[in-house]
Amino acid sequence: MEQVRLPQTNGVVPLSALKPGLPARVVRIEAGRGLVGRLTALGLVPGTPVEVVSANGGPLLLSVLGSRLILGRGMAAKVLVCASQQGCD
């Protein structure tokens, strides 16, 4: 049986994969200009602390800079975050 190699993530994961209650920091947004602009306007910029408050199968409830945001899973998958205490490369 052949082994499948997964790409190195260096601790960076999509926001949609983050477990509720785990603090993280936005690393980058991999999306088009329109979505990047929209998420930037909501405060999701590189370096911003973010936490998933609730993820019950639908949209994610986030805590960002003292505010609560609801973000669909498709959009959240384009936001890459670092959830490591030691930082990410």
NORKALIN-V479478 format. One record per pair of residues at least 12 apart in sequence whose C-alpha atoms are under 10 Angstrom apart, sorted by sequence separation. I is the first residue (numbers start at 1). GAP is how many residues later the second one is. If there is no record, write none. Layout:
# NORKALIN-V479478
i = (I | I)
gap = (GAP | GAP)
This chain:
# NORKALIN-V479478
i = (12 | 14 | 50 | 51 | 52 | 58 | 59 | 60 | 12 | 13 | 14 | 50 | 51 | 58 | 59 | 60 | 12 | 13 | 14 | 15 | 49 | 50 | 51 | 58 | 59 | 62 | 12 | 14 | 29 | 49 | 50 | 53 | 55 | 58 | 59 | 60 | 12 | 14 | 28 | 29 | 48 | 49 | 50 | 52 | 53 | 54 | 57 | 59 | 60 | 27 | 28 | 29 | 48 | 49 | 50 | 51 | 52 | 53 | 59 | 26 | 27 | 28 | 52 | 55 | 25 | 26 | 27 | 28 | 25 | 26 | 27 | 44 | 25 | 26 | 27 | 43 | 44 | 25 | 26 | 27 | 42 | 43 | 24 | 25 | 26 | 42 | 24 | 25 | 26 | 43 | 24 | 25 | 26 | 42 | 23 | 24 | 25 | 43 | 23 | 24 | 42 | 22 | 23 | 24 | 21 | 22 | 23 | 21 | 22 | 23 | 51 | 20 | 21 | 22 | 50 | 19 | 20 | 21 | 39 | 49 | 50 | 51 | 18 | 19 | 20 | 21 | 46 | 48 | 49 | 50 | 18 | 19 | 20 | 45 | 46 | 47 | 49 | 15 | 17 | 19 | 20 | 44 | 46 | 47 | 15 | 16 | 19 | 20 | 39 | 15 | 18 | 39 | 17 | 16 | 25 | 36 | 20 | 23 | 35 | 39 | 20 | 21 | 18 | 20 | 21 | 36 | 16 | 35 | 36 | 16 | 31 | 15 | 30 | 29 | 31 | 32 | 15 | 29 | 30 | 31 | 29 | 30 | 31 | 29 | 30 | 28 | 29 | 30 | 28 | 29 | 27 | 28 | 29 | 26 | 27 | 28 | 26 | 27 | 28 | 16 | 25 | 26 | 27 | 15 | 16 | 17 | 24 | 25 | 26 | 27 | 16 | 24 | 25 | 26 | 15 | 16 | 18 | 23 | 24 | 25 | 14 | 15 | 16 | 17 | 18 | 23 | 24 | 25 | 15 | 16 | 17 | 23 | 24 | 14 | 15 | 16 | 22 | 23 | 24 | 27 | 14 | 15 | 16 | 18 | 22 | 23 | 25 | 27 | 14 | 15 | 16 | 17 | 18 | 24 | 25 | 13 | 14 | 15 | 16 | 17 | 18 | 19 | 13 | 14 | 15 | 16 | 18 | 13 | 14 | 15 | 12 | 13 | 14 | 15 | 12 | 13 | 14 | 15 | 11 | 12 | 13 | 14 | 11 | 12 | 13 | 11 | 12 | 13 | 10 | 11 | 12 | 9 | 11 | 10 | 11 | 11 | 12 | 11 | 12 | 10 | 11 | 12 | 10 | 11 | 9 | 10 | 9)
gap = (12 | 12 | 12 | 12 | 12 | 12 | 12 | 12 | 13 | 13 | 13 | 13 | 13 | 13 | 13 | 13 | 14 | 14 | 14 | 14 | 14 | 14 | 14 | 14 | 14 | 14 | 15 | 15 | 15 | 15 | 15 | 15 | 15 | 15 | 15 | 15 | 16 | 16 | 16 | 16 | 16 | 16 | 16 | 16 | 16 | 16 | 16 | 16 | 16 | 17 | 17 | 17 | 17 | 17 | 17 | 17 | 17 | 17 | 17 | 18 | 18 | 18 | 18 | 18 | 19 | 19 | 19 | 19 | 20 | 20 | 20 | 20 | 21 | 21 | 21 | 21 | 21 | 22 | 22 | 22 | 22 | 22 | 23 | 23 | 23 | 23 | 24 | 24 | 24 | 24 | 25 | 25 | 25 | 25 | 26 | 26 | 26 | 26 | 27 | 27 | 27 | 28 | 28 | 28 | 29 | 29 | 29 | 30 | 30 | 30 | 30 | 31 | 31 | 31 | 31 | 32 | 32 | 32 | 32 | 32 | 32 | 32 | 33 | 33 | 33 | 33 | 33 | 33 | 33 | 33 | 34 | 34 | 34 | 34 | 34 | 34 | 34 | 35 | 35 | 35 | 35 | 35 | 35 | 35 | 36 | 36 | 36 | 36 | 36 | 37 | 37 | 37 | 38 | 39 | 39 | 39 | 40 | 40 | 40 | 40 | 41 | 41 | 42 | 42 | 42 | 42 | 43 | 43 | 43 | 44 | 44 | 45 | 45 | 46 | 46 | 46 | 47 | 47 | 47 | 47 | 48 | 48 | 48 | 49 | 49 | 50 | 50 | 50 | 51 | 51 | 52 | 52 | 52 | 53 | 53 | 53 | 54 | 54 | 54 | 55 | 55 | 55 | 55 | 56 | 56 | 56 | 56 | 56 | 56 | 56 | 57 | 57 | 57 | 57 | 58 | 58 | 58 | 58 | 58 | 58 | 59 | 59 | 59 | 59 | 59 | 59 | 59 | 59 | 60 | 60 | 60 | 60 | 60 | 61 | 61 | 61 | 61 | 61 | 61 | 61 | 62 | 62 | 62 | 62 | 62 | 62 | 62 | 62 | 63 | 63 | 63 | 63 | 63 | 63 | 63 | 64 | 64 | 64 | 64 | 64 | 64 | 64 | 65 | 65 | 65 | 65 | 65 | 66 | 66 | 66 | 67 | 67 | 67 | 67 | 68 | 68 | 68 | 68 | 69 | 69 | 69 | 69 | 70 | 70 | 70 | 71 | 71 | 71 | 72 | 72 | 72 | 73 | 73 | 74 | 74 | 75 | 75 | 76 | 76 | 77 | 77 | 77 | 78 | 78 | 79 | 79 | 80)
